[in-house]
C-alpha cells in the first residue's frame, strides 16, 4: 500500500472538517476521490501534506507514518501535488518551470531525460518551451503544472481538480494524459468533481461528502451506486 489514511479527523477552529476518514491507494493504481464543493477534498489533500492538523487517526506513505512530519519531508519522500489553479511561476519560461520541478536533482542527465519525456508527452509545451508561463492558454498551463510535477520523478501524484476551468476537449486530453502517466507506472490519486471522466480513468474510488466517506468501490461499482447516480448522472 503506497498511501493509507486510517480514521483521520481534522479540525479547523472548532469545526471538524474530516470525520474518521479512511482510504487506501495501492501502488500502481489510479484511485479517485469524488465529492462536491465543500465536501472536504482539499482538506484531505492538506492533511496528507501536513497543512491541516490531524487530531485523530494516522496517515502512512510507503509504510512510513507521515502525519507527524513536516510538509517538506513529506514532499521529499516522493509525493508530487498538482494543485488546483495551476500555480505556476508565471514570469518564468516553460523550461524554467519544468526545471523547478527537479530542484532536488543534481544529475543533469536525469533532468534532461525527464524533460525530454515530458516534452514528448506534451508536444505543445515543446513548441512553447521558451514562452513565459503566464502567457500560455489555460490548457497549456495545466499541462505545464503536470509536467512540473513529473520532473520530480514522484512515487505518487496527487491531482487536485485537474479539469477545473477547462473546455471539454481539453478535459478529455488531460484525463488521457493522466491515464498515460498511470500506465507508465506512476501511482495517481485523482481528486475531482467530474465523476464521468474520473471514473473512466480510475480503478477504484471514494465518495466524500460533508467530511465523511459515504461510498467506496471499483469504478464500475461507483457508477452503479444510487448515491453517485443521483448526484452526478441524474
PAVEX-981740 format. One record per residue (C-alpha): residue in one letter; chain; z negated, x, y negated. Coordinates in pm, whole numbers, plus 32768, in hexadecimal, padded with zeros to 4 digits. Each point is the difference from the previous one (the first is absolute). Layout:
! PAVEX-981740
SITE/a/A/Z/X/Y
...
***
This chain:
! PAVEX-981740
SITE/x/A/8000/8000/8000
SITE/x/A/806A/809C/7EB7
SITE/x/A/7F47/7F10/7F15
SITE/x/A/7EE7/7F0D/8047
SITE/x/A/7F21/7F28/7F27
SITE/x/A/7ECC/7F69/80A4
SITE/x/A/7F37/7EF2/7F4F
SITE/x/A/805A/8081/7EA5
SITE/x/A/7F5B/7F50/7ED9
SITE/x/A/8034/8065/7E96
SITE/x/A/7F50/7F8B/7EC6
SITE/x/A/807E/7FF2/7E99
SITE/x/A/7EDB/7FBB/7F1B
SITE/x/A/7F47/7EE9/80B4
SITE/x/A/8134/7F7A/80B1
SITE/x/A/806A/8054/8161
SITE/x/A/8174/804B/8003
SITE/x/A/802D/804C/8172
SITE/x/A/7F2F/7F52/8109
SITE/x/A/7FD0/80B1/814F
SITE/x/A/816D/806A/8013
SITE/x/A/806F/80A8/8143
SITE/x/A/8160/807A/804E
SITE/x/A/80AC/8117/80BD
SITE/x/A/8143/80C2/7FDB
SITE/x/A/8084/80B7/8131
SITE/x/A/80B3/814B/7FDC
SITE/x/A/8176/7FCF/7FD9
SITE/x/A/7FE9/7E8B/7FB5
SITE/x/A/805D/7F3C/7ECB
SITE/x/A/7EE2/7F0D/7FB9
SITE/x/A/7FFE/7F05/7EE5
SITE/x/A/7EF6/7F57/7F30
SITE/x/A/8073/7EB2/7F73
SITE/x/A/7F4C/7F36/7EF8
SITE/x/A/802D/7F4F/7EB2
SITE/x/A/7F9E/8088/7EAC
SITE/x/A/7E88/8027/7FEA
SITE/x/A/7FD1/8012/817A
SITE/x/A/7F6A/815D/7FEE
SITE/x/A/812B/80CD/8074
SITE/x/A/7FE9/8100/7EE8
SITE/x/A/7E87/8014/802D
SITE/x/A/8038/8055/816E
SITE/x/A/80E7/811F/7FA1
SITE/x/A/7EFF/8078/7F02
SITE/x/A/7EF3/7FF4/810D
SITE/x/A/80D3/80DF/80E2
SITE/x/A/8027/80F7/7EE0
SITE/x/A/7E8E/7FF5/7F9A
SITE/x/A/805E/7F5A/7EB6
SITE/x/A/7F33/7ECB/805C
SITE/x/A/7EA0/8025/8088
SITE/x/A/7FD2/7FA0/816C
SITE/x/A/7EA3/7F66/801A
SITE/x/A/801F/7F9A/816E
SITE/x/A/80D9/8077/8120
SITE/x/A/80C6/813C/8040
SITE/x/A/815F/808A/7FD0
SITE/x/A/8091/8107/80E7
SITE/x/A/8143/80C6/7FDF
SITE/x/A/8077/80D1/8127
SITE/x/A/7EAB/7FD4/809F
SITE/x/A/7F43/8081/7ED1
SITE/x/A/7F24/7F24/7F2C
SITE/x/A/808A/8002/7E9C
SITE/x/A/7F41/7EF5/7F3F
SITE/x/A/7F04/8108/7F94
SITE/x/A/8105/80FB/7F8D
SITE/x/A/8094/803A/7EA8
SITE/x/A/8156/7F71/7FAE
SITE/x/A/80AE/8154/7FF6
SITE/x/A/7F6F/8056/8156
SITE/x/A/808C/7EBF/8090
SITE/x/A/8159/803B/7F6A
SITE/x/A/7FFE/8167/8078
SITE/x/A/7FB7/7F8D/8163
SITE/x/A/8161/7F72/8017
SITE/x/A/801A/7EB2/7F48
SITE/x/A/8111/7FB2/7F02
SITE/x/A/7FE8/7EC5/7F2E
SITE/x/A/8132/7F65/7F5E
SITE/x/A/7F57/7F3A/7EEB
SITE/x/A/8067/7EB4/7F6D
SITE/x/A/80C4/8031/7EBF
SITE/x/A/8099/8154/805F
SITE/x/A/7F1C/80D5/7F1A
SITE/x/A/80EF/8121/7FE5
SITE/x/A/7FF4/812A/7F15
SITE/x/A/80EF/7F4D/7F18
SITE/x/A/805A/812F/7F27
SITE/x/A/804D/80E0/812A
SITE/x/A/8149/800C/80BC
SITE/x/A/8039/7F72/815A
SITE/x/A/7FE3/815B/809F
SITE/x/A/7EC5/8052/7F3B
SITE/x/A/7F60/7EBC/8074
SITE/x/A/8057/8052/8168
SITE/x/A/7F6F/815D/7FE2
SITE/x/A/7EBA/7F69/7F7D
SITE/x/A/7FE4/7F4C/814D
SITE/x/A/7FEF/8152/80AD
SITE/x/A/7F0F/80A5/7F0C
SITE/x/A/7F24/807B/8120
SITE/x/A/811F/80A1/80BD
SITE/x/A/803F/8171/7FB7
SITE/x/A/8120/8035/80F3
SITE/x/A/8140/7FD9/7F36
SITE/x/A/80D1/7FD6/813B
SITE/x/A/7F31/7ED3/8067
SITE/x/A/8019/7F6F/7EA1
SITE/x/A/8179/802D/8000
SITE/x/A/8021/7F6A/815C
SITE/x/A/7F31/7ECD/7FA3
SITE/x/A/80C2/7FD1/7EBE
SITE/x/A/814E/801A/80B5
SITE/x/A/7F8C/7EF4/80F7
SITE/x/A/7F8A/7F18/7EEA
SITE/x/A/813F/802A/7F37
SITE/x/A/80C7/7FAF/813A
SITE/x/A/7F27/7ECA/802E
SITE/x/A/803A/7F9A/7E94
SITE/x/A/8164/8068/7F99
SITE/x/A/7FD0/7F60/7EAB
SITE/x/A/7EE0/80EB/7FB7
SITE/x/A/80DB/8125/805E
SITE/x/A/8102/7F88/7F03
SITE/x/A/7EEE/7FE9/7EF8
SITE/x/A/7F35/8131/8062
SITE/x/A/7FF7/8087/7E9B
SITE/x/A/7FCA/7EAE/7F5B
SITE/x/A/7EB6/7FAB/7F55
SITE/x/A/7F3A/7F18/80E2
SITE/x/A/7FAD/7F0A/7EEA
SITE/x/A/8172/7FB7/7FCD
SITE/x/A/8040/7F9D/816B
SITE/x/A/8032/7E96/8068
SITE/x/A/7EE0/7F45/80A1
SITE/x/A/8091/802D/815B
SITE/x/A/803D/8173/7FCB
SITE/x/A/7E9C/802C/7F86
SITE/x/A/7F82/7F57/813D
SITE/x/A/80CF/80F0/80CF
SITE/x/A/7F78/8128/7F3D
SITE/x/A/7E9B/7F88/8036
SITE/x/A/803B/7FF0/8178
SITE/x/A/80AE/8151/7FFC
SITE/x/A/7EE1/80A1/7F45
SITE/x/A/7F0D/7F77/8103
SITE/x/A/80D5/808F/8119
SITE/x/A/7FFE/8159/7F61
SITE/x/A/7E97/802A/8070
SITE/x/A/806D/7FDD/816E
SITE/x/A/7EF6/7EF3/8035
SITE/x/A/7F6B/7F88/8146
SITE/x/A/7FD4/7EA2/7F69
SITE/x/A/80BE/7F57/7EE6
SITE/x/A/7F64/7ED6/7F52
SITE/x/A/80F6/7F25/7F40
SITE/x/A/7F69/7F1E/7EF6
SITE/x/A/80EC/7EDC/7FB3
SITE/x/A/8145/80C8/801C
SITE/x/A/80D9/7ECD/7FBC
SITE/x/A/7F51/7FA0/7EBD
SITE/x/A/80F4/7FC4/7EE3
SITE/x/A/8137/8060/80C3
SITE/x/A/8142/7F39/8026
SITE/x/A/8036/7F70/815F
SITE/x/A/8111/80FB/8058
SITE/x/A/7F17/811F/7FA6
SITE/x/A/7EE0/7F63/80C2
SITE/x/A/80DF/8004/8135
SITE/x/A/8056/816F/7FC6
SITE/x/A/7E95/806C/7FC7
SITE/x/A/7F89/7F54/813D
SITE/x/A/8117/80A0/80CB
SITE/x/A/7F92/8152/7F78
SITE/x/A/7E96/7FBB/805F
SITE/x/A/8077/7FA5/815D
SITE/x/A/80C5/8144/8013
SITE/x/A/7ED2/80CB/7F8D
SITE/x/A/7F2B/7F5C/810C
SITE/x/A/8106/803E/810B
SITE/x/A/8002/8170/7F9D
SITE/x/A/7E95/8013/8075
SITE/x/A/7F37/7FB7/7EC6
SITE/x/A/7EEF/7EF9/802B
SITE/x/A/801F/7EF2/7EF5
SITE/x/A/7F05/7F06/7F73
SITE/x/A/80C0/7EFD/7F39
SITE/x/A/7F3B/7F2A/7F07
SITE/x/A/80DE/7EE4/7F88
SITE/x/A/802E/7E94/7F99
SITE/x/A/8167/7FE8/807E
SITE/x/A/7FAB/7F87/815E
SITE/x/A/8164/7FCE/807A
SITE/x/A/8077/8162/7FB9
SITE/x/A/7EB4/809D/805D
SITE/x/A/7FF2/7F5B/8156
SITE/x/A/8163/8071/8045
SITE/x/A/7F8C/816A/7FE4
SITE/x/A/7E93/7FFF/8073
SITE/x/A/7F9B/7FFC/816E
SITE/x/A/7EA6/7F70/7FC2
SITE/x/A/7F52/7F62/7EDA
SITE/x/A/7ED6/7F5F/7F5A
SITE/x/A/7FD7/7EE2/7F0A
SITE/x/A/7EFC/8036/7EF0
SITE/x/A/7F84/7EDE/7F2B
SITE/x/A/7ED4/7FFA/7F18
SITE/x/A/7F96/8154/8084
SITE/x/A/7FFA/7F96/816E
SITE/x/A/80ED/8039/8124
SITE/x/A/8072/7EA7/806D
SITE/x/A/8112/8059/80FA
SITE/x/A/8080/812D/80BE
SITE/x/A/8108/8038/8107
SITE/x/A/815C/807F/804A
SITE/x/A/810F/7FB0/7F04
SITE/x/A/807E/7EE5/80DC
SITE/x/A/7EA2/7F71/802C
SITE/x/A/7FCD/8003/7E87
SITE/x/A/814F/7F53/7FC5
SITE/x/A/7F8B/7EEE/80EC
SITE/x/A/7EA6/7FE4/7F60
SITE/x/A/7FC8/7EAF/7F5B
SITE/x/A/7F45/809D/7EDC
SITE/x/A/8115/80F8/7FB6
SITE/x/A/8118/7F02/8033
SITE/x/A/7F5A/7F15/7F04
SITE/x/A/7FBB/8118/7F07
SITE/x/A/814B/80B9/8012
SITE/x/A/810C/7F40/80BD
SITE/x/A/7FC4/7E91/7FA6
***
